[in-house]
Amino acid sequence: MPRTIESFLIDGPAGKLEAMLEAPESGPPHSLALVCHPHPLYGGSMHNKVVHRLARGLRRNGAAVLRFNFRGVGRSQGSHDRGAGEIEDARAGLAWLRTRYPELSYTLAGFSFGSRVVLGLGCELRSAAAVVAAGFPTRAGSLDTLLDCRAPKIFIQSTQDQYGPRQELEMLFARLPEPKRLVWVQAADHFFRGALDAFEEAVVSLGQLPA
């Protein structure tokens, strides 16, 4: 059965947000996922290859997935706000998704800059089934809020990530409270070059969250 794709302009704190809702191919969704894209000032959008694979892996596990463009990207209104406003964009996207499917649990997922956004929101809310952080950049701002984060955290990282080197991420991961999980994908760089199939399978291997 082909998946259903719907496009929307949803209300965000800085104006309309361009969004895309995708249903799983296998039938009605059993869960929800909000997926956030990499840094807007470096070409990041909801159409990024890693974001696409992240969304597809979650759909393969039965989730209805909402991808959206942060403020100032594509048809989304507003301008980049250094992460603070983008967390509020994600909050608005999540609220829209949960209003549409109020009975289903949800996962927050993001790549690179988007992984910091979903961790910021997920650690605050503590109601997500899981927060999936792909390509987490260890060198892009303070990490202090993560040290008290009790949300279920799953990191999926390239073994050759230049923005989140293995040693740095392992040291950070060791300091984080449970529940947590760290998955390594053998890849050439931050963007999982040469290993997008393996990255998607790593997402699928998480199963129907919560695991």
Backbone as CSV, one residue per row, in Angstrom:
resi,resn,N_x,N_y,N_z,CA_x,CA_y,CA_z,C_x,C_y,C_z
1,MET,0.848,-1.190,0.000,0.000,0.000,0.000,0.887,1.245,0.000
2,PRO,0.731,2.154,-0.959,1.557,3.360,-0.985,1.250,4.252,0.203
3,ARG,2.274,4.958,0.669,2.058,5.824,1.817,1.287,7.074,1.396
4,THR,0.571,7.645,2.359,-0.140,8.892,2.146,0.754,10.053,2.554
5,ILE,0.863,11.055,1.679,1.657,12.248,1.965,0.737,13.458,1.894
6,GLU,0.715,14.247,2.963,-0.096,15.464,3.000,0.809,16.648,3.327
7,SER,0.591,17.767,2.657,1.359,18.984,2.913,0.487,20.011,3.609
8,PHE,1.075,20.744,4.544,0.332,21.706,5.341,1.170,22.967,5.572
9,LEU,0.497,24.049,5.906,1.109,25.206,6.542,0.466,25.297,7.918
10,ILE,1.246,24.987,8.940,0.694,24.970,10.292,1.098,26.233,11.032
11,ASP,0.354,26.576,12.061,0.631,27.790,12.820,1.839,27.596,13.727
12,GLY,2.817,28.484,13.582,3.987,28.470,14.449,4.123,29.783,15.184
13,PRO,5.052,29.880,16.111,5.197,31.093,16.918,5.700,32.297,16.141
14,ALA,6.315,32.076,14.965,6.814,33.190,14.149,6.109,33.261,12.803
15,GLY,4.967,32.587,12.695,4.225,32.553,11.435,3.967,31.120,11.007
16,LYS,3.596,30.954,9.769,3.281,29.627,9.249,4.554,28.791,9.093
17,LEU,4.408,27.478,9.328,5.489,26.524,9.159,5.103,25.521,8.080
18,GLU,5.968,25.369,7.112,5.736,24.397,6.041,5.980,22.993,6.585
19,ALA,5.020,22.095,6.393,5.126,20.767,6.995,4.614,19.700,6.039
20,MET,5.061,18.475,6.277,4.679,17.312,5.485,4.381,16.155,6.430
21,LEU,3.192,15.577,6.313,2.781,14.438,7.133,2.764,13.195,6.263
22,GLU,3.463,12.159,6.715,3.544,10.907,5.969,3.051,9.761,6.842
23,ALA,2.124,8.988,6.297,1.591,7.822,7.000,2.451,6.603,6.694
24,PRO,2.468,5.621,7.581,3.238,4.406,7.293,2.603,3.615,6.150
25,GLU,3.435,2.867,5.423,2.940,2.073,4.310,2.134,0.875,4.765
26,SER,2.349,0.427,5.996,1.819,-0.859,6.456,0.409,-0.805,7.029
27,GLY,-0.195,0.370,7.109,-1.527,0.471,7.683,-1.645,1.678,8.586
28,PRO,-2.688,1.727,9.417,-2.871,2.869,10.314,-1.677,3.019,11.261
29,PRO,-1.314,4.237,11.606,-0.160,4.432,12.498,-0.440,3.933,13.907
30,HIS,0.577,3.402,14.541,0.449,3.011,15.948,1.150,4.005,16.858
31,SER,1.892,4.959,16.251,2.610,5.966,17.032,2.872,7.172,16.138
32,LEU,3.496,8.187,16.718,3.785,9.428,16.005,5.270,9.739,16.102
33,ALA,5.752,10.520,15.134,7.139,10.993,15.211,7.230,12.379,14.598
34,LEU,7.901,13.265,15.288,8.231,14.591,14.770,9.713,14.579,14.435
35,VAL,10.065,14.972,13.195,11.450,14.909,12.742,11.944,16.311,12.394
36,CYS,13.090,16.694,12.949,13.652,18.033,12.766,14.937,17.984,11.951
37,HIS,15.134,19.002,11.130,16.214,19.010,10.148,17.464,19.731,10.649
38,PRO,18.583,19.619,9.887,19.846,20.269,10.291,19.821,21.785,10.134
39,HIS,20.946,22.396,10.388,21.044,23.842,10.584,20.537,24.638,9.373
40,PRO,19.571,25.547,9.610,19.002,26.338,8.515,20.016,27.224,7.798
41,LEU,21.032,27.704,8.492,21.988,28.607,7.867,23.027,27.893,7.011
42,TYR,22.989,26.564,7.020,23.928,25.782,6.211,23.186,24.855,5.250
43,GLY,22.015,25.290,4.822,21.269,24.544,3.815,20.353,23.469,4.350
44,GLY,20.184,23.381,5.647,19.323,22.346,6.219,17.861,22.586,5.924
45,SER,17.149,21.505,5.612,15.704,21.569,5.394,15.115,20.192,5.647
46,MET,13.787,20.111,5.604,13.118,18.836,5.838,13.364,17.843,4.706
47,HIS,13.986,18.296,3.607,14.277,17.414,2.478,15.715,16.886,2.506
48,ASN,16.470,17.160,3.553,17.815,16.626,3.732,17.794,15.094,3.644
49,LYS,18.837,14.497,3.054,18.869,13.047,2.840,18.803,12.253,4.138
50,VAL,19.537,12.709,5.156,19.517,11.986,6.429,18.148,12.118,7.087
51,VAL,17.557,13.290,7.017,16.211,13.498,7.564,15.211,12.586,6.859
52,HIS,15.329,12.494,5.532,14.449,11.615,4.763,14.574,10.173,5.237
53,ARG,15.808,9.704,5.418,16.021,8.320,5.866,15.547,8.114,7.302
54,LEU,15.755,9.112,8.142,15.274,9.034,9.525,13.758,8.906,9.549
55,ALA,13.083,9.735,8.750,11.626,9.680,8.685,11.153,8.342,8.136
56,ARG,11.818,7.853,7.097,11.383,6.586,6.497,11.581,5.415,7.448
57,GLY,12.690,5.411,8.184,12.896,4.354,9.159,11.809,4.339,10.230
58,LEU,11.412,5.511,10.696,10.344,5.606,11.692,9.002,5.169,11.105
59,ARG,8.744,5.536,9.843,7.516,5.087,9.182,7.490,3.575,9.043
60,ARG,8.625,2.993,8.726,8.691,1.531,8.580,8.363,0.827,9.886
61,ASN,8.539,1.513,10.992,8.166,0.969,12.294,6.746,1.336,12.696
62,GLY,5.987,1.925,11.767,4.564,2.150,12.023,4.175,3.522,12.503
63,ALA,5.092,4.496,12.424,4.781,5.846,12.908,4.264,6.733,11.783
64,ALA,3.319,7.602,12.111,2.977,8.728,11.256,4.000,9.816,11.542
65,VAL,4.645,10.321,10.506,5.802,11.200,10.682,5.494,12.596,10.155
66,LEU,5.731,13.593,10.986,5.626,14.989,10.564,7.019,15.574,10.449
67,ARG,7.384,15.973,9.225,8.584,16.765,8.989,8.150,18.203,8.729
68,PHE,8.986,19.147,9.099,8.630,20.541,8.846,9.901,21.355,8.665
69,ASN,9.761,22.512,8.046,10.867,23.449,7.910,10.844,24.454,9.046
70,PHE,11.987,24.620,9.695,12.103,25.653,10.713,11.822,27.032,10.116
71,ARG,11.549,27.975,10.975,11.308,29.363,10.568,12.396,29.849,9.602
72,GLY,11.942,30.504,8.527,12.863,31.058,7.554,13.367,30.087,6.500
73,VAL,12.922,28.842,6.533,13.358,27.831,5.566,12.189,27.468,4.657
74,GLY,12.440,27.409,3.356,11.372,27.070,2.423,10.224,28.054,2.516
75,ARG,9.028,27.541,2.715,7.834,28.380,2.810,7.514,28.776,4.248
76,SER,8.360,28.383,5.198,8.121,28.744,6.598,8.477,30.208,6.836
77,GLN,7.634,30.890,7.576,7.827,32.311,7.843,8.779,32.519,9.018
78,GLY,9.253,33.758,9.178,10.149,34.096,10.273,11.602,34.013,9.845
79,SER,12.496,34.095,10.826,13.929,34.041,10.560,14.615,33.235,11.653
80,HIS,15.790,32.741,11.340,16.548,31.877,12.242,16.737,32.524,13.617
81,ASP,16.603,31.701,14.678,16.639,32.228,16.041,17.625,31.469,16.933
82,ARG,18.701,30.938,16.363,19.804,30.344,17.127,19.386,29.185,18.017
83,GLY,18.306,28.521,17.683,17.899,27.342,18.427,16.731,27.555,19.356
84,ALA,16.658,28.689,20.028,15.571,28.928,20.979,14.216,28.971,20.266
85,GLY,14.131,29.752,19.214,12.886,29.820,18.465,12.572,28.524,17.761
86,GLU,13.610,27.799,17.342,13.397,26.531,16.648,12.815,25.480,17.592
87,ILE,13.180,25.520,18.859,12.536,24.629,19.829,11.045,24.940,19.905
88,GLU,10.699,26.215,19.843,9.281,26.586,19.875,8.580,26.169,18.585
89,ASP,9.281,26.213,17.454,8.718,25.689,16.209,8.403,24.204,16.364
90,ALA,9.336,23.459,16.942,9.126,22.032,17.155,7.960,21.786,18.106
91,ARG,7.839,22.607,19.116,6.723,22.478,20.055,5.380,22.663,19.328
92,ALA,5.355,23.646,18.412,4.131,23.892,17.646,3.823,22.715,16.726
93,GLY,4.861,22.161,16.086,4.648,21.001,15.232,4.148,19.802,16.017
94,LEU,4.714,19.585,17.184,4.279,18.477,18.030,2.837,18.668,18.479
95,ALA,2.476,19.880,18.864,1.100,20.149,19.298,0.116,19.858,18.167
96,TRP,0.468,20.259,16.954,-0.394,19.988,15.802,-0.550,18.482,15.592
97,LEU,0.549,17.761,15.667,0.536,16.320,15.446,-0.277,15.602,16.517
98,ARG,-0.115,15.998,17.759,-0.835,15.333,18.852,-2.319,15.698,18.858
99,THR,-2.658,16.864,18.343,-4.073,17.214,18.202,-4.737,16.326,17.157
100,ARG,-4.008,16.031,16.096,-4.556,15.177,15.042,-4.675,13.728,15.503
101,TYR,-3.710,13.259,16.303,-3.719,11.865,16.791,-3.568,11.872,18.313
102,PRO,-4.589,12.295,19.046,-4.418,12.489,20.492,-4.195,11.207,21.279
103,GLU,-4.537,10.067,20.687,-4.469,8.813,21.439,-3.120,8.112,21.305
104,LEU,-2.224,8.605,20.448,-0.986,7.890,20.149,0.215,8.487,20.875
105,SER,1.149,7.623,21.252,2.411,8.070,21.839,3.282,8.686,20.759
106,TYR,4.315,9.430,21.172,5.119,10.125,20.179,6.613,10.003,20.464
107,THR,7.368,10.085,19.379,8.823,10.133,19.416,9.275,11.451,18.819
108,LEU,10.324,12.038,19.374,10.977,13.209,18.791,12.288,12.752,18.168
109,ALA,12.554,13.182,16.933,13.778,12.759,16.258,14.348,13.929,15.474
110,GLY,15.667,13.998,15.375,16.286,15.078,14.628,17.698,14.731,14.232
111,PHE,18.170,15.399,13.201,19.532,15.215,12.710,20.338,16.491,12.902
112,SER,21.554,16.348,13.467,22.500,17.452,13.614,21.884,18.572,14.472
113,PHE,21.775,19.787,13.943,21.095,20.871,14.664,19.724,20.416,15.154
114,GLY,19.035,19.667,14.326,17.711,19.163,14.712,17.755,18.229,15.906
115,SER,18.878,17.512,16.088,18.985,16.633,17.252,19.079,17.442,18.532
116,ARG,19.751,18.589,18.473,19.805,19.464,19.649,18.423,20.046,19.955
117,VAL,17.688,20.382,18.901,16.338,20.925,19.105,15.445,19.897,19.791
118,VAL,15.422,18.662,19.296,14.513,17.675,19.886,14.948,17.284,21.287
119,LEU,16.258,17.282,21.551,16.684,17.011,22.924,16.278,18.147,23.856
120,GLY,16.386,19.384,23.373,15.941,20.504,24.194,14.477,20.408,24.553
121,LEU,13.646,20.076,23.571,12.210,19.952,23.826,11.894,18.693,24.608
122,GLY,12.498,17.582,24.215,12.189,16.313,24.873,12.619,16.263,26.314
123,CYS,13.767,16.854,26.635,14.230,16.861,28.025,13.341,17.739,28.894
124,GLU,12.739,18.748,28.287,11.807,19.600,29.033,10.478,18.884,29.267
125,LEU,9.916,18.278,28.234,8.571,17.695,28.324,8.553,16.372,29.085
126,ARG,9.562,15.538,28.837,9.690,14.226,29.490,8.501,13.311,29.214
127,SER,7.771,13.531,28.137,6.611,12.693,27.832,6.768,11.922,26.535
128,ALA,7.908,12.066,25.855,8.135,11.336,24.610,8.471,9.882,24.904
129,ALA,8.035,8.999,24.009,8.439,7.596,24.120,9.950,7.482,23.984
130,ALA,10.530,8.333,23.130,11.980,8.384,22.974,12.347,9.676,22.270
131,VAL,13.588,10.110,22.477,14.167,11.225,21.734,15.349,10.661,20.969
132,VAL,15.249,10.669,19.642,16.274,10.082,18.785,17.146,11.202,18.222
133,ALA,18.416,11.210,18.600,19.362,12.248,18.182,20.361,11.638,17.223
134,ALA,20.235,11.967,15.938,21.142,11.452,14.917,22.187,12.505,14.584
135,GLY,23.434,12.099,14.506,24.500,13.049,14.190,24.570,14.192,15.179
136,PHE,24.570,13.867,16.459,24.556,14.899,17.491,25.868,15.674,17.482
137,PRO,25.819,17.016,17.326,27.042,17.822,17.315,27.478,18.171,18.737
138,THR,28.596,17.642,19.143,29.068,17.869,20.513,29.725,19.233,20.677
139,ARG,30.028,19.910,19.568,30.801,21.154,19.631,29.968,22.379,19.275
140,ALA,28.681,22.338,19.530,27.805,23.431,19.084,26.951,23.954,20.229
141,GLY,27.600,24.415,21.295,26.854,25.011,22.394,26.933,24.199,23.665
142,SER,26.286,24.721,24.690,26.324,24.105,26.012,25.619,22.751,26.014
143,LEU,26.162,21.845,26.824,25.578,20.517,26.985,25.014,20.318,28.390
144,ASP,25.015,21.373,29.198,24.666,21.238,30.612,23.257,20.694,30.829
145,THR,22.292,21.121,30.001,20.912,20.691,30.230,20.745,19.191,30.033
146,LEU,21.610,18.586,29.236,21.496,17.141,29.010,21.865,16.333,30.252
147,LEU,22.658,16.903,31.120,23.167,16.145,32.255,22.081,15.793,33.256
148,ASP,20.938,16.486,33.193,19.803,16.174,34.066,18.612,15.640,33.281
149,CYS,18.832,15.246,32.040,17.727,14.857,31.160,17.298,13.420,31.435
150,ARG,16.060,13.255,31.893,15.534,11.929,32.230,14.689,11.334,31.112
151,ALA,14.549,12.051,30.005,13.812,11.508,28.867,14.591,10.335,28.265
152,PRO,13.906,9.345,27.674,14.603,8.244,26.998,15.369,8.778,25.784
153,LYS,16.684,8.627,25.778,17.558,9.228,24.771,18.232,8.145,23.940
154,ILE,18.149,8.277,22.617,18.822,7.346,21.712,19.681,8.159,20.754
155,PHE,20.981,7.917,20.778,21.911,8.588,19.884,22.303,7.622,18.766
156,ILE,22.215,8.090,17.519,22.700,7.325,16.369,23.767,8.175,15.700
157,GLN,25.003,7.676,15.708,26.134,8.517,15.314,27.043,7.798,14.320
158,SER,27.553,8.566,13.355,28.578,8.058,12.454,29.880,7.854,13.213
159,THR,30.603,6.803,12.858,31.893,6.550,13.500,32.943,7.587,13.122
160,GLN,32.670,8.359,12.054,33.622,9.375,11.598,32.969,10.757,11.565
161,ASP,32.177,11.037,12.565,31.465,12.321,12.608,32.420,13.432,13.029
162,GLN,32.666,14.377,12.135,33.610,15.450,12.444,33.034,16.498,13.388
163,TYR,31.714,16.533,13.539,31.083,17.504,14.446,30.677,16.882,15.780
164,GLY,30.726,15.586,15.842,30.456,14.868,17.081,31.369,13.664,17.156
165,PRO,32.693,13.900,17.337,33.665,12.805,17.312,33.358,11.720,18.331
166,ARG,33.740,10.512,17.982,33.380,9.350,18.806,33.811,9.509,20.256
167,GLN,35.047,9.910,20.484,35.525,10.026,21.855,34.722,11.061,22.636
168,GLU,34.417,12.189,22.012,33.659,13.235,22.698,32.247,12.771,23.019
169,LEU,31.609,12.089,22.067,30.246,11.639,22.324,30.213,10.546,23.382
170,GLU,31.182,9.648,23.346,31.214,8.591,24.365,31.422,9.165,25.759
171,MET,32.259,10.196,25.866,32.465,10.837,27.166,31.187,11.519,27.646
172,LEU,30.495,12.207,26.735,29.229,12.825,27.103,28.197,11.779,27.483
173,PHE,28.083,10.742,26.674,27.083,9.702,26.901,27.257,9.059,28.275
174,ALA,28.500,8.860,28.688,28.770,8.245,29.985,28.249,9.088,31.143
175,ARG,28.130,10.393,30.933,27.677,11.300,32.003,26.160,11.455,32.040
176,LEU,25.459,10.974,31.012,24.018,11.201,30.930,23.250,10.194,31.766
177,PRO,22.138,10.617,32.375,21.335,9.682,33.152,20.566,8.725,32.255
178,GLU,20.211,7.591,32.808,19.328,6.653,32.105,17.920,7.255,32.009
179,PRO,17.107,6.751,31.074,17.404,5.742,30.049,18.140,6.346,28.865
180,LYS,19.047,5.562,28.285,19.851,6.060,27.173,20.350,4.877,26.357
181,ARG,20.685,5.178,25.103,21.204,4.153,24.192,22.071,4.847,23.151
182,LEU,23.163,4.204,22.748,24.074,4.764,21.757,24.311,3.729,20.666
183,VAL,24.030,4.116,19.413,24.169,3.232,18.257,25.183,3.854,17.298
184,TRP,26.207,3.098,16.942,27.219,3.578,16.003,26.955,3.004,14.614
185,VAL,27.109,3.853,13.590,26.990,3.431,12.197,28.329,3.687,11.519
186,GLN,28.897,2.660,10.918,30.164,2.805,10.210,29.935,3.652,8.955
187,ALA,30.401,4.890,8.977,30.148,5.834,7.887,31.338,6.767,7.735
188,ALA,31.368,7.494,6.604,32.542,8.300,6.264,32.562,9.664,6.918
189,ASP,31.383,10.184,7.310,31.359,11.543,7.854,30.057,11.801,8.606
190,HIS,29.889,13.039,9.027,28.717,13.491,9.779,27.408,13.171,9.071
191,PHE,27.442,13.198,7.735,26.230,13.009,6.937,25.992,11.547,6.561
192,PHE,26.666,10.636,7.256,26.526,9.192,7.031,26.819,8.838,5.573
193,ARG,27.813,9.525,4.999,28.179,9.295,3.599,28.600,7.843,3.397
194,GLY,28.026,7.238,2.365,28.309,5.851,2.055,27.585,4.849,2.925
195,ALA,26.739,5.332,3.827,26.094,4.413,4.777,24.650,4.811,5.089
196,LEU,23.985,5.471,4.157,22.603,5.883,4.426,21.683,4.681,4.591
197,ASP,21.926,3.618,3.839,21.120,2.409,4.014,21.317,1.838,5.424
198,ALA,22.578,1.784,5.863,22.865,1.265,7.207,22.263,2.174,8.273
199,PHE,22.311,3.486,8.028,21.690,4.412,8.975,20.193,4.151,9.085
200,GLU,19.514,4.017,7.953,18.069,3.760,7.993,17.763,2.458,8.716
201,GLU,18.575,1.419,8.466,18.345,0.152,9.151,18.574,0.280,10.652
202,ALA,19.504,1.147,11.058,19.710,1.386,12.489,18.469,2.007,13.118
203,VAL,17.813,2.907,12.370,16.558,3.487,12.857,15.487,2.409,12.957
204,VAL,15.372,1.582,11.930,14.374,0.514,11.945,14.625,-0.447,13.100
205,SER,15.887,-0.705,13.401,16.225,-1.654,14.450,15.788,-1.182,15.836
206,LEU,15.478,0.099,15.954,14.973,0.581,17.243,13.623,-0.018,17.569
207,GLY,12.910,-0.485,16.543,11.617,-1.124,16.750,10.519,-0.124,17.012
208,GLN,9.415,-0.644,17.474,8.256,0.197,17.770,8.467,0.812,19.143
209,LEU,8.867,2.088,19.146,9.221,2.768,20.389,7.979,2.996,21.252
210,PRO,8.059,2.916,22.588,9.290,2.619,23.327,9.707,1.171,23.218
211,ALA,11.008,0.952,23.139,11.532,-0.403,22.970,11.370,-1.189,24.269
